[in-house]
């Protein structure tokens, strides 16, 4: 008997259909397969739920897209093997960087595939669009992109957005620090524009700010369209690179390029000479992390390129297990690829799936599953992934990963130093107590780092250095007022002068050859330096003054001569009937007269009591004392002195007289034999009030300065073209004063020192220097050479030989005017004389007063002293003569008090 089949009724559109057990099982298998493929959330018999994850990644045929796809598939498989309550289903979309396609892909994933999480994209423009769509649909978005500058507004605007990377800004800072470390002043930025340009614009703006912090700037931007838009990429790249040939900077920072564009860019750049010994190429993550995927011909064209890529550990068990899985799956699906090692993009893709998986494990049965709950669990993640620490703060990774500096060498690349956030370059990853050990440099902007490794001995200039075929075009002033600085002979194309000699001495000091060509320019100095700014000239060699406005547009060397504004005026002969009083100052005459009178008084006091020549009527006594002291000035006194104290006073006084006579005679002789000159005016304000005309070099900035700053009227300023025209204009009264810069004033006074004088400059400028294009490293080399020439004395010798004074002026470099003698030179002599006189007079007066009182007490019939006034007592004491009171005329024995 035939065994009956078990039939199961199934209702389809209201009709009941009976199926066998076999057909039912087959239907269930097909249904399960469909459900797994389409990711419908299903609660299986064992209780797990299926969660659909959408992945919007780069082109499926690109290296980044392939790595991300393989890594996510591995992560889903690994997660499903350990998850208990949930299983993951993965859906991919590849919209090819088109915003409309990105939007359609996201809507498709949300509506058709009912995904609970969306993962992607590398570009911030597309990531922002996904974040907006996710916000409206309440679907969390995990993005591999980040804005260079993240603000709290980002979280407020897109609360469901989670960024899985946060080192983009650090890599830009690393590139800027590298530029600053080697003093490269200008860079060229190259990037491939995305659909809306927001990502690259933000990155360029952030880079510009970082470069300003290290005194550098972006000179030019080379923006390439997406590779898919180009019909002839090779020709397009060639034309764009040709635009850079007029640019001197050779420091290139490549922010973002697709692999296809990268290949064309470096091949054409090498062919066109943009990757020479003085060029610097710095690439970021999009190129540096994919070097392993390029074939040897591409790597060879990139030799010398510096790259910055995210660092990740390659020696832990998790990475090694993943690498083995990745290589197996990658090779099986991509037979044409030579390299099968996973890069940072694969690791981030793997960690994003793992973040979702671990977050689902945290969802308990008590939680009502929703996007808010899932987002909360994602943001609470805290584990070590393949790409680094995974924990979040403000919806972005909490920890900024380190970066690795690499350099392409031959057909491979070499890993160099690390870039540590907040610490800068370092040879190791160890950080102790907030400081890095064994570092090769310092923090960003604090100085130079060691040139990475032993790859190159010479640091690239980062500038298009001159060659014999294309020498340095140097502008030289062809029309100068003072030809001792620069003199051009166009007949034989000969250049000479102090500036030219100094330039040639600098070339001897430089450690490299510098082919150059002089070009004479017969215009104003402002126009000449403008030719450097607009790149008609590479440099200017001449007497160029450093000014603020000029320094903004060009690079100056250190000054080789100081600069200031001096006023030149004529000298007039100084004649005076009172020349005889000039040797001494007023204070000197006053103190000399005072010490003479004081000495006279002391001599009278000492001699009056005993010397009959100093007695008699008061008029005779004063006349005698005055005559004695005055005649001693000429050593013609004839009066005898009786007191030894007087003799001591007179000896010291005669010594003072001897010194004064000698000094007076020498000073007066000098004043009478040397023609005394004085400037006829020294006041600039008086010149302006009197509407007098002044002269200056019309080709220099001085005319504008006199007019705009000092305030002279334009009609009162006369242009003087040649140094020998100044005396002519002074003599015919065309000008009352001339204004020259300090170096020219020294040269002028070296020729015409006898008839003119210079007023000390009160205005200082930056000095005279050579000028180069802004950012030129040659300026720094010239500055170093000029300092060396200054320190070893060569610069001083050049000044003495090229700017020598005339024989008449060189024989008398000091000031011809003899100064009056001042009290400060003789106060010690006066002090000795006064002190000697005082010390001699005091003991004598004491003894004389004692004798006077004894005599008064012994006298009879005299009025008591107590009844007399003070002045009466003084008069009586002055008239007192010991000789008269004793009745004897022997001054030596009458009183016993004479010394």
C-alpha positions as a printed Julia matrix, in Angstrom:
899×3 Matrix{Float64}:
   0.0     0.0     0.0
   1.27    3.43   -0.94
   2.17    5.59    2.03
  -0.03    8.64    2.2
   1.61   12.11    1.73
   1.23   14.64    4.42
  -0.46   17.65    2.98
  -0.65   21.02    4.61
  -3.32   23.54    3.67
  -2.04   27.02    2.82
  -4.32   29.93    2.14
  -3.41   32.06   -0.87
  -5.69   34.96   -1.7
  -8.59   33.34    0.09
  -8.16   29.96   -1.61
  -6.91   26.93    0.2
  -4.06   25.04   -1.47
  -2.88   21.67   -0.22
   0.93   20.99   -0.3
   3.03   17.97    0.47
   5.66   17.94    3.22
   8.5    17.99    0.67
   7.12   20.97   -1.17
   6.55   22.77    2.11
  10.14   22.27    3.2
  11.36   23.48   -0.15
   9.18   26.58    0.13
  10.49   27.3     3.61
  14.1    27.09    2.42
  13.43   29.45   -0.46
  11.61   31.86    1.82
  14.47   31.82    4.32
  16.97   32.52    1.55
  14.9    35.45    0.3
  14.51   36.82    3.78
  18.27   36.61    4.43
  19.03   38.23    1.08
  16.63   41.12    1.58
  17.27   41.54    5.26
  13.7    41.5     6.48
  13.68   41.65   10.24
  12.7    38.18   11.35
  12.46   36.59   14.72
  13.59   33.0    14.19
  12.67   29.98   16.18
  15.8    30.33   18.3
  14.87   33.93   19.18
  17.4    36.11   17.27
  16.49   39.15   15.23
  17.99   39.99   11.86
  19.35   43.57   11.6
  19.92   45.04    8.16
  22.99   47.3     7.71
  23.43   49.54    4.69
  26.89   50.33    3.38
  27.4    53.2     0.93
  31.02   52.97   -0.14
  33.31   54.09   -2.92
  33.33   52.61   -6.39
  33.2    48.85   -6.1
  36.13   48.61   -8.53
  38.38   51.04   -6.64
  40.97   49.81   -4.16
  39.27   51.57   -1.25
  35.87   50.2    -2.18
  37.19   46.64   -2.59
  38.97   46.73    0.76
  35.93   48.11    2.55
  33.6    45.55    1.01
  35.82   42.59    1.92
  36.45   43.89    5.43
  32.74   44.44    6.13
  31.8    41.0     4.87
  34.43   39.43    7.14
  33.23   41.52   10.09
  29.6    40.5     9.51
  30.56   36.82    9.33
  32.65   37.04   12.5
  29.93   38.96   14.34
  27.13   36.58   13.36
  29.17   33.69   14.75
  29.23   35.21   18.22
  26.04   37.26   18.44
  23.25   35.52   20.38
  20.21   37.74   20.04
  20.87   39.36   16.7
  22.2    38.53   13.26
  23.5    41.0    10.7
  22.63   41.31    7.03
  24.68   43.64    4.82
  23.51   45.67    1.8
  25.89   47.65   -0.45
  25.39   50.66   -2.67
  27.99   52.32   -4.95
  26.67   55.73   -6.06
  30.03   56.93   -7.51
  30.33   60.3    -5.69
  27.22   61.75   -7.24
  25.02   63.54   -4.72
  21.8    62.57   -6.47
  22.89   58.94   -6.61
  23.95   59.07   -2.96
  20.53   60.37   -2.0
  18.78   57.69   -4.08
  20.98   54.96   -2.62
  20.24   56.05    0.94
  16.51   56.26    0.31
  16.6    52.8    -1.27
  18.39   51.28    1.7
  15.98   52.82    4.16
  12.7    52.17    2.37
  13.33   49.0     0.4
  15.87   47.17    2.54
  14.7    48.6     5.86
  18.25   49.07    7.16
  18.71   50.11   10.77
  22.19   51.62   10.3
  24.0    53.21    7.34
  27.81   53.09    7.11
  29.96   55.3     4.77
  31.25   57.71    3.17
  34.87   58.93    2.81
  33.94   62.43    1.63
  32.43   64.88    4.12
  30.07   66.37    1.51
  28.38   63.03    0.89
  28.57   62.12    4.58
  26.71   65.3     5.49
  24.0    64.41    2.96
  23.69   60.92    4.47
  23.5    62.45    7.93
  20.62   64.67    6.86
  18.74   61.74    5.3
  19.43   59.65    8.41
  18.1    62.42   10.64
  14.84   62.57    8.76
  14.42   58.79    8.65
  15.73   58.32   12.21
  18.51   55.98   11.06
  21.98   56.27   12.65
  24.82   56.99   10.21
  28.41   55.89   10.85
  30.71   57.97    8.66
  34.34   57.49    7.67
  34.54   61.21    6.87
  34.9    64.16    9.21
  34.98   67.92    8.87
  38.42   69.47    9.47
  36.84   71.63   12.17
  34.12   70.01   14.24
  31.81   72.19   16.32
  28.9    71.48   18.68
  26.61   72.66   15.87
  27.54   69.53   13.95
  26.02   67.33   16.66
  22.98   69.57   17.02
  22.33   69.56   13.3
  22.86   65.83   12.75
  22.2    64.07   16.08
  22.29   60.59   14.48
  25.7    61.09   12.85
  28.69   59.23   14.33
  32.16   59.85   12.84
  34.51   56.89   12.91
  37.65   58.98   12.36
  39.09   62.14   13.81
  42.66   62.5    12.58
  42.09   64.46    9.37
  42.85   67.77   11.05
  45.92   66.25   12.7
  47.28   65.12    9.35
  46.83   68.64    7.99
  48.65   70.01   11.04
  51.39   67.46   10.45
  51.82   68.64    6.86
  51.94   72.28    7.98
  54.44   71.45   10.73
  56.65   69.73    8.19
  56.53   72.83    6.01
  57.33   75.11    8.95
  60.15   72.91   10.18
  62.12   73.54    7.02
  61.06   77.17    6.56
  59.29   76.6     3.26
  57.36   79.84    2.88
  54.99   79.01    0.02
  53.18   75.87   -1.0
  50.96   74.69   -3.83
  47.88   72.71   -2.86
  46.57   70.02   -5.21
  43.28   68.22   -4.74
  40.5    66.57   -6.66
  37.24   68.38   -6.27
  34.26   66.41   -5.04
  30.66   66.83   -6.08
  29.94   69.86   -3.91
  33.46   70.88   -2.89
  32.62   71.36    0.8
  35.09   68.77    2.05
  38.06   70.05    0.11
  37.25   73.71    0.73
  37.15   73.12    4.47
  40.41   71.19    4.31
  42.12   73.93    2.29
  40.9    76.59    4.71
  42.15   74.61    7.67
  45.51   74.04    5.95
  45.79   77.74    5.2
  45.35   78.58    8.88
  47.84   75.92    9.93
  50.39   77.26    7.45
  49.97   80.81    8.75
  50.91   79.55   12.19
  54.29   78.49   10.79
  54.78   81.67    8.71
  53.9    80.04    5.41
  51.07   80.42    2.94
  49.29   78.82    0.01
  50.59   80.4    -3.17
  48.38   78.55   -5.61
  45.72   75.85   -5.76
  45.53   73.22   -8.47
  41.98   71.85   -8.51
  41.33   68.77  -10.62
  37.84   67.57  -11.49
  36.72   64.04  -10.61
  38.48   61.48  -12.78
  35.22   60.2   -14.21
  34.55   63.65  -15.71
  37.72   63.65  -17.81
  37.76   62.33  -21.35
  41.55   62.71  -21.68
  43.03   62.73  -18.17
  46.65   62.77  -19.33
  46.26   65.84  -21.5
  44.21   67.66  -18.89
  46.77   67.06  -16.14
  49.58   68.24  -18.44
  47.81   71.52  -19.15
  47.14   72.13  -15.48
  50.75   71.44  -14.52
  51.97   73.84  -17.2
  50.23   76.62  -15.28
  52.57   75.91  -12.36
  55.75   76.43  -14.38
  55.49   80.18  -13.8
  55.31   79.58  -10.07
  58.58   79.48   -8.14
  57.31   77.41   -5.22
  58.08   73.7    -5.42
  56.38   72.5    -2.24
  53.27   70.53   -3.19
  50.68   69.32   -0.68
  48.24   66.8    -2.16
  45.13   66.74    0.01
  42.79   64.42   -1.83
  43.08   62.45   -5.07
  41.57   59.32   -6.48
  43.94   56.51   -7.38
  43.51   57.04  -11.12
  44.19   60.77  -10.89
  47.17   60.11   -8.63
  48.79   57.88  -11.23
  48.44   60.49  -13.99
  49.52   63.38  -11.77
  52.84   61.94  -10.64
  53.75   60.52  -14.02
  53.24   63.85  -15.73
  54.83   65.82  -12.89
  58.03   63.79  -13.16
  58.13   64.21  -16.92
  57.74   67.98  -16.61
  60.48   68.35  -13.98
  58.31   69.08  -10.96
  59.89   66.3    -8.9
  63.51   67.41   -8.97
  65.98   67.63   -6.11
  64.54   70.91   -4.86
  60.9    69.81   -4.97
  58.85   68.59   -2.02
  55.68   66.51   -2.34
  53.55   65.82    0.72
  50.53   63.55    0.47
  47.85   62.69    2.99
  45.82   59.58    3.73
  44.08   59.09    0.37
  47.44   58.44   -1.33
  49.82   57.4     1.44
  47.6    54.57    2.66
  47.27   53.06   -0.81
  50.93   52.96   -1.8
  50.98   49.2    -1.3
  48.32   48.81   -3.98
  50.22   50.65   -6.7
  52.4    48.75   -9.13
  56.13   49.33   -9.32
  55.97   51.75  -12.26
  53.63   54.07  -10.35
  55.75   53.84   -7.21
  58.87   54.69   -9.22
  57.25   57.86  -10.53
  56.53   58.88   -6.91
  60.12   58.51   -5.67
  60.88   61.13   -3.02
  57.25   61.75   -2.09
  56.5    62.2     1.61
  53.28   60.67    2.86
  51.22   60.95    6.04
  49.06   57.98    6.91
  47.21   56.76    9.97
  49.28   54.52   12.18
  47.89   51.19   13.38
  49.5    48.27   15.16
  50.33   45.27   12.96
  51.69   42.88   15.6
  48.62   42.11   17.73
  46.64   38.87   17.45
  43.41   40.51   16.32
  45.09   42.17   13.37
  47.01   39.06   12.36
  43.83   36.93   12.4
  41.94   39.53   10.39
  44.83   39.89    7.95
  44.82   36.16    7.25
  41.08   36.2     6.61
  41.34   39.31    4.49
  44.16   38.04    2.3
  42.32   34.78    1.6
  39.05   36.42    0.66
  40.69   39.32   -1.17
  42.81   37.06   -3.38
  39.89   34.81   -4.23
  37.81   37.77   -5.41
  40.53   39.99   -6.92
  43.01   37.9    -8.83
  44.41   40.91  -10.74
  45.58   42.7    -7.55
  49.22   42.12   -6.56
  48.98   43.27   -2.96
  46.36   41.77   -0.66
  47.29   43.39    2.67
  44.51   45.37    4.35
  44.91   49.12    4.73
  43.45   51.65    7.13
  40.22   51.89    5.11
  39.64   48.14    5.56
  40.33   48.39    9.28
  37.9    51.29    9.77
  35.22   49.42    7.8
  35.75   46.34    9.97
  35.59   48.4    13.18
  32.37   50.11   12.1
  30.61   46.72   11.74
  32.08   45.56   15.03
  30.84   48.75   16.71
  27.29   47.99   15.57
  27.55   44.33   16.57
  28.83   45.08   20.08
  26.16   47.74   20.49
  23.44   45.24   19.62
  24.74   42.88   22.29
  24.13   45.65   24.85
  20.45   45.89   23.92
  18.58   43.88   26.56
  15.13   42.36   26.46
  13.93   45.22   28.63
  14.91   47.76   25.95
  12.45   48.66   23.27
  14.59   48.46   20.14
  14.72   51.79   18.32
  17.19   54.02   16.53
  17.63   56.09   19.69
  18.49   53.01   21.75
  20.89   51.75   19.1
  22.58   55.17   18.85
  22.94   55.3    22.63
  24.62   51.9    22.67
  26.93   52.87   19.78
  28.06   56.05   21.53
  28.77   54.06   24.7
  31.2    51.78   22.84
  34.59   51.28   24.42
  36.89   48.69   22.89
  40.15   48.36   21.01
  39.54   47.92   17.32
  41.91   47.14   14.5
  42.3    50.85   13.68
  42.74   51.94   17.32
  40.71   52.81   20.39
  36.97   53.0    19.71
  35.16   55.25   22.17
  33.13   58.35   21.48
  32.79   61.87   22.79
  30.48   64.3    21.1
  29.5    61.68   18.5
  33.09   61.38   17.26
  36.06   59.26   18.25
  37.46   60.33   21.59
  41.1    59.45   20.83
  43.06   60.94   17.96
  45.26   58.29   16.45
  48.91   58.83   15.67
  50.11   59.28   12.11
  53.19   57.9    10.42
  55.47   59.84    8.11
  56.7    57.79    5.15
  58.88   58.45    2.15
  58.84   56.71   -1.2
  62.26   55.27   -2.02
  62.79   53.53   -5.3
  60.0    51.03   -5.79
  58.92   50.94   -2.16
  58.46   53.29    0.75
  60.2    53.67    4.08
  58.47   54.44    7.36
  59.99   57.39    9.16
  58.83   59.34   12.18
  55.53   59.47   14.05
  53.24   62.42   14.38
  51.68   62.43   17.83
  48.7    64.69   18.52
  49.61   67.53   20.87
  53.3    66.52   20.78
  54.46   66.72   17.18
  57.16   64.65   15.53
  58.71   61.77   17.42
  60.79   58.71   16.65
  58.84   56.59   19.13
  55.3    56.26   20.42
  56.28   56.29   24.1
  54.99   59.27   26.06
  55.91   59.67   29.71
  54.56   62.34   32.03
  53.27   64.39   29.16
  56.55   64.51   27.29
  57.79   62.46   24.41
  61.09   60.61   24.67
  63.71   60.3    21.96
  61.96   62.89   19.89
  63.57   64.15   16.75
  62.05   67.58   16.87
  59.88   69.84   18.92
  56.26   70.87   19.0
  54.61   72.38   15.98
  56.21   75.7    15.11
  58.91   75.48   17.78
  61.74   74.55   15.45
  63.1    72.16   12.89
  62.89   68.4    13.06
  65.65   66.04   12.02
  65.37   65.24    8.34
  63.67   61.85    8.38
  66.03   58.89    8.21
  69.13   58.84    6.08
  67.34   59.28    2.78
  68.75   62.61    1.72
  71.63   64.71    2.94
  70.48   68.01    1.46
  67.17   69.49    2.53
  65.1    70.44   -0.54
  64.76   74.17   -1.09
  61.12   73.81   -2.02
  61.73   76.38   -4.73
  62.52   76.39   -8.44
  66.27   77.0    -8.18
  68.08   78.8   -11.01
  69.95   76.82  -13.64
  72.27   77.74  -16.48
  69.34   77.42  -18.85
  67.11   79.48  -16.59
  69.29   81.78  -14.45
  68.16   84.07  -11.67
  66.92   87.31  -13.24
  68.19   90.12  -11.02
  67.02   93.7   -11.39
  69.65   96.38  -10.77
  68.92  100.12  -10.37
  70.2   101.71  -13.56
  69.7   105.28  -12.36
  71.19  105.96   -8.93
  72.01  109.2    -7.14
  75.13  107.79   -5.5
  77.08  105.62   -7.91
  79.35  104.31   -5.18
  76.52  101.91   -4.32
  75.55  100.85   -7.84
  76.98  101.98  -11.15
  75.8   100.57  -14.47
  77.66  100.98  -17.75
  75.27   99.87  -20.44
  77.86  100.25  -23.2
  79.84   97.26  -22.0
  77.16   95.78  -19.74
  79.35   96.41  -16.7
  77.99   96.52  -13.14
  80.02   97.78  -10.21
  79.67   99.45   -6.84
  79.41   98.46   -3.21
  76.15   96.49   -3.65
  77.49   94.56   -6.63
  80.73   93.75   -4.8
  78.77   92.56   -1.78
  76.56   90.37   -3.98
  79.62   88.69   -5.48
  81.13   88.12   -2.05
  77.88   86.46   -0.95
  78.05   84.1    -3.92
  81.47   82.96   -2.7
  79.99   82.07    0.69
  76.99   80.11   -0.63
  77.45   76.36   -0.7
  75.81   76.03   -4.12
  76.14   77.61   -7.53
  73.69   80.38   -8.37
  73.5    81.22  -12.07
  72.26   84.79  -12.5
  71.73   87.55  -15.0
  71.75   91.28  -14.23
  69.09   93.44  -15.87
  69.31   97.22  -15.56
  66.11   99.1   -14.78
  65.89  102.88  -15.25
  62.91  103.67  -13.11
  61.96  104.49   -9.56
  62.84  102.15   -6.72
  59.17  101.53   -5.99
  58.63  100.37   -9.56
  61.74   98.2    -9.38
  60.6    96.31   -6.3
  57.13   95.95   -7.82
  58.76   94.03  -10.66
  59.86   91.49   -8.06
  56.35   91.29   -6.67
  54.81   90.64  -10.09
  57.61   88.12  -10.79
  59.19   89.97  -13.7
  62.41   89.85  -11.69
  63.49   87.07   -9.37
  65.42   89.47   -7.15
  66.79   93.01   -6.85
  70.41   93.72   -5.97
  71.03   97.31   -5.01
  70.5    99.94   -2.34
  66.92   98.92   -1.55
  65.43  100.2     1.7
  63.33   97.81    3.76
  59.88   99.32    4.23
  56.73   97.82    5.68
  54.73   97.92    2.44
  57.6    96.39    0.52
  58.16   93.65    3.09
  54.55   92.51    2.69
  55.15   91.6    -0.94
  58.7    90.3    -1.01
  61.42   88.61    0.98
  64.29   90.81    2.19
  67.69   89.7     3.38
  69.06   90.99    6.65
  70.17   94.63    6.17
  73.78   95.16    5.21
  73.62   98.87    6.13
  71.53  100.84    8.59
  69.06  103.37    7.28
  67.55  106.56    8.58
  66.62  110.0     7.27
  69.29  112.7     7.76
  69.04  116.39    7.0
  72.03  118.05    5.3
  72.51  121.82    5.77
  75.23  124.3     4.9
  77.78  125.51    7.41
  78.44  129.23    8.01
  81.62  130.77    9.44
  81.18  131.63   13.1
  82.8   135.03   13.96
  82.45  136.75   17.35
  84.04  139.65   19.25
  83.64  137.6    22.41
  85.7   134.7    21.21
  88.08  135.1    24.15
  85.44  133.88   26.6
  84.66  130.76   24.55
  87.37  128.52   26.04
  85.43  128.29   29.32
  81.76  127.7    29.84
  79.68  130.11   31.89
  79.77  127.82   34.87
  83.53  127.53   34.55
  83.98  131.3    34.53
  81.67  131.72   37.52
  83.39  129.11   39.67
  86.85  130.41   38.67
  85.87  133.9    39.77
  84.39  132.58   43.02
  87.51  130.57   43.93
  89.69  133.61   43.1
  87.71  135.85   45.48
  87.71  133.16   48.14
  91.48  132.79   47.87
  91.83  136.57   48.07
  89.86  136.64   51.29
  91.89  133.85   52.83
  95.17  135.6    51.93
  93.9   138.85   53.48
  92.76  137.09   56.65
  96.12  135.4    57.08
  98.27  138.46   56.22
  96.22  141.38   57.56
  97.19  141.03   61.25
 100.92  140.97   60.64
 101.75  142.2    57.14
 101.81  146.01   56.91
 101.18  145.8    53.15
  97.73  144.39   53.92
  96.85  147.06   56.51
  95.7   150.61   56.28
  92.4   151.94   55.07
  89.84  149.38   54.04
  90.02  150.5    50.44
  93.75  149.92   50.36
  93.46  146.54   52.05
  90.87  145.27   49.55
  92.8   146.65   46.6
  96.02  145.08   47.82
  94.43  141.67   48.39
  92.67  141.79   45.02
  95.8   142.92   43.22
  97.88  140.23   44.86
  95.48  137.45   43.91
  94.78  138.71   40.39
  98.43  139.31   39.54
  99.15  135.76   40.63
  97.13  134.64   37.61
 100.04  135.84   35.53
 102.67  135.08   38.2
 103.33  138.85   38.48
 102.62  139.44   42.19
 105.39  141.26   44.16
 103.93  141.55   47.68
 105.74  139.54   50.35
 103.81  137.15   52.53
 104.8   136.63   56.15
 102.68  133.69   57.22
 103.62  130.11   56.42
  99.92  129.32   56.09
  99.61  132.0    53.45
 102.53  130.55   51.56
 100.8   127.15   51.51
  97.58  128.71   50.22
  99.45  130.64   47.55
 101.39  127.57   46.36
  98.19  125.6    45.81
  96.55  128.58   44.14
  99.48  129.04   41.77
  99.19  125.39   40.8
  95.52  125.98   39.98
  96.47  129.05   38.0
  99.07  127.12   36.06
  96.54  124.5    35.01
  93.89  127.09   34.12
  96.31  129.16   32.08
  97.55  126.18   30.11
  94.05  124.91   29.41
  92.71  128.32   28.47
  95.62  129.06   26.15
  95.33  125.71   24.37
  91.57  125.97   23.94
  91.64  129.56   22.7
  94.45  128.8    20.29
  92.46  125.92   18.84
  89.37  128.06   18.44
  91.28  130.84   16.71
  93.34  128.66   14.38
  90.48  126.33   13.26
  87.7   127.96   11.26
  84.53  127.58   13.27
  81.4   126.66   11.32
  77.79  126.4    12.4
  74.69  125.13   10.59
  72.5   127.9     9.28
  69.34  126.0    10.34
  68.42  122.85   12.22
  64.66  123.0    12.62
  62.45  121.06   10.17
  59.33  122.83   11.38
  60.92  126.2    10.63
  61.67  124.99    7.09
  57.99  124.14    6.58
  56.73  127.4     8.07
  59.11  129.44    5.89
  58.07  127.52    2.75
  61.72  126.81    1.94
  62.62  124.25   -0.71
  64.37  121.03    0.21
  66.05  118.47   -2.02
  65.95  114.67   -2.13
  66.32  111.71   -4.48
  63.16  111.71   -6.55
  63.47  108.03   -7.49
  63.45  106.83   -3.89
  60.66  106.66   -1.35
  62.03  109.77    0.44
  59.97  112.22   -1.62
  56.7   110.52   -0.65
  57.88  110.32    2.95
  58.68  114.04    3.09
  55.31  114.86    1.62
  53.04  112.36    3.37
  54.69  111.94    6.76
  56.79  115.02    7.53
  54.37  117.36    5.78
  56.35  119.27    3.15
  54.38  120.67    0.26
  54.97  118.95   -3.06
  56.09  122.21   -4.71
  58.72  122.68   -1.98
  60.46  119.38   -2.74
  63.09  119.4    -5.48
  64.2   116.15   -7.1
  67.99  115.81   -7.17
  69.26  113.18   -9.57
  72.96  113.08   -8.75
  75.03  113.49   -5.62
  77.19  116.28   -7.1
  74.08  118.32   -7.86
  73.42  118.93   -4.18
  76.32  121.43   -3.67
  75.26  123.3    -6.81
  71.68  123.63   -5.6
  72.89  124.75   -2.17
  75.14  127.44   -3.65
  72.47  128.94   -5.92
  69.95  128.77   -3.06
  67.69  126.36   -4.9
  67.43  124.31   -1.73
  67.82  125.21    1.93
  68.35  121.61    3.09
  68.71  118.15    1.65
  67.22  114.92    3.02
  69.29  111.8     2.48
  69.19  108.3     3.85
  71.92  107.58    6.35
  74.22  105.55    4.02
  74.05  108.32    1.39
  74.62  110.97    4.03
  77.85  109.24    5.06
  79.03  109.16    1.46
  78.05  112.81    0.9
  79.77  113.99    4.07
  82.81  111.96    3.07
  83.07  114.19   -0.01
  81.83  117.58    1.24
  82.6   117.57    4.94
  84.03  121.1     5.04
  80.97  123.05    3.99
  78.06  120.9     5.15
  76.88  119.14    8.23
  74.34  116.42    8.9
  71.67  116.61   11.55
  71.4   113.39   13.56
  68.54  111.33   12.07
  65.47  110.93   14.23
  63.66  108.58   11.81
  64.89  105.01   11.33
  64.01  102.55    8.59
  64.66   98.85    8.11
  68.05   99.31    6.47
  69.44   98.54    3.0
  69.07   94.97    1.79
  68.58   92.73   -1.25
  65.04   91.73   -2.19
  63.71   88.38   -3.47
  60.31   87.02   -4.36
  58.08   86.26   -1.42
  58.86   82.85    0.01
  62.21   82.47   -1.76
  64.64   80.37    0.33
  67.54   82.13   -1.4
  66.81   85.2     0.74
  67.5    83.21    3.9
  70.74   81.86    2.44
  71.8    85.39    1.5
  70.98   86.62    5.01
  73.15   83.93    6.52
  75.98   84.79    4.14
  75.72   88.55    4.89
  75.89   87.87    8.62
  78.97   85.73    8.06
  80.63   88.48    6.0
  79.78   90.99    8.71
  81.26   88.85   11.48
  84.51   88.03    9.66
  85.14   91.67    8.73
  84.7    91.36    4.96
  81.67   93.66    4.95
  83.63   96.34    6.82
  86.5    96.12    4.34
  84.06   96.45    1.44
  82.62   99.6     3.0
  86.06  101.1     3.5
  87.14  100.35   -0.06
  83.92  101.11   -1.94
  82.57  103.99    0.16
  85.89  105.67    1.01
  85.89  109.36    1.93
  87.91  111.99    0.09
  91.46  112.68    1.23
  90.46  116.04    2.67
  87.71  114.52    4.78
  89.49  111.28    5.65
  92.37  113.2     7.3
  90.01  114.78    9.77
  87.27  112.32   10.61
  86.63  113.88   14.02
  84.63  117.01   14.67
  86.69  120.14   13.92
  84.81  122.27   16.42
  86.58  122.72   19.73
  84.24  122.54   22.67
  84.41  124.93   25.61
  86.05  123.6    28.75
  83.51  122.56   31.34
  83.5   122.6    35.12
  83.33  118.8    35.26
  86.96  118.65   34.15
  88.28  120.97   36.9
  86.05  120.58   39.94
  88.62  118.4    41.67
  91.27  121.1    41.27
  88.94  123.74   42.68
  88.06  121.46   45.57
  91.73  121.06   46.52
  92.34  124.79   46.39
  89.26  125.66   48.42
  89.88  122.95   50.99
  93.51  124.02   51.46
  92.55  127.64   51.97
  89.85  126.72   54.48
  92.08  124.39   56.48
  94.77  127.06   56.69
  92.38  129.81   57.75
  90.45  127.97   60.47
  93.25  127.36   63.07
  94.57  130.87   62.55
  91.16  132.43   63.16
  90.65  130.38   66.3
  93.94  131.5    67.81
  93.41  135.08   66.73
  89.94  135.14   68.29
  91.33  133.79   71.53
  94.03  136.46   71.61
  91.45  139.12   70.75
  89.28  138.2    73.69
  92.23  138.21   76.07
  93.22  141.62   74.81
  89.7   142.98   75.2
  89.41  141.62   78.73
  92.7   143.27   79.72
  91.85  146.63   78.22
  90.39  149.3    80.53
  87.86  151.9    79.64
  86.54  149.94   76.74
  82.9   149.3    76.3
  81.89  145.84   77.53
  81.58  143.37   74.62
  78.17  142.26   75.79
  76.83  145.75   75.1
  77.9   145.7    71.43
  75.85  144.38   68.51
  76.98  141.38   66.49
  78.16  143.36   63.52
  79.99  145.8    65.8
  81.83  142.86   67.28
  82.72  141.63   63.82
  84.03  145.06   62.78
  86.11  145.42   65.94
  87.55  141.93   65.4
  88.36  142.75   61.79
  90.16  145.92   62.82
  92.04  144.12   65.56
  95.77  143.91   65.03
  97.88  141.98   67.51
 100.86  144.09   66.57
  99.11  147.35   67.44
  97.85  146.02   70.77
 101.28  144.9    71.88
 103.08  147.98   70.78
 105.62  146.17   68.6
 106.22  146.09   64.86
 107.87  142.67   64.77
 105.32  140.44   63.15
 107.19  137.32   64.01
 107.4   137.78   67.76
 104.75  140.21   68.92
 101.9   137.79   69.49
 103.29  134.32   69.29
 100.42  133.14   67.11
 101.87  133.69   63.67
 102.42  130.42   61.72
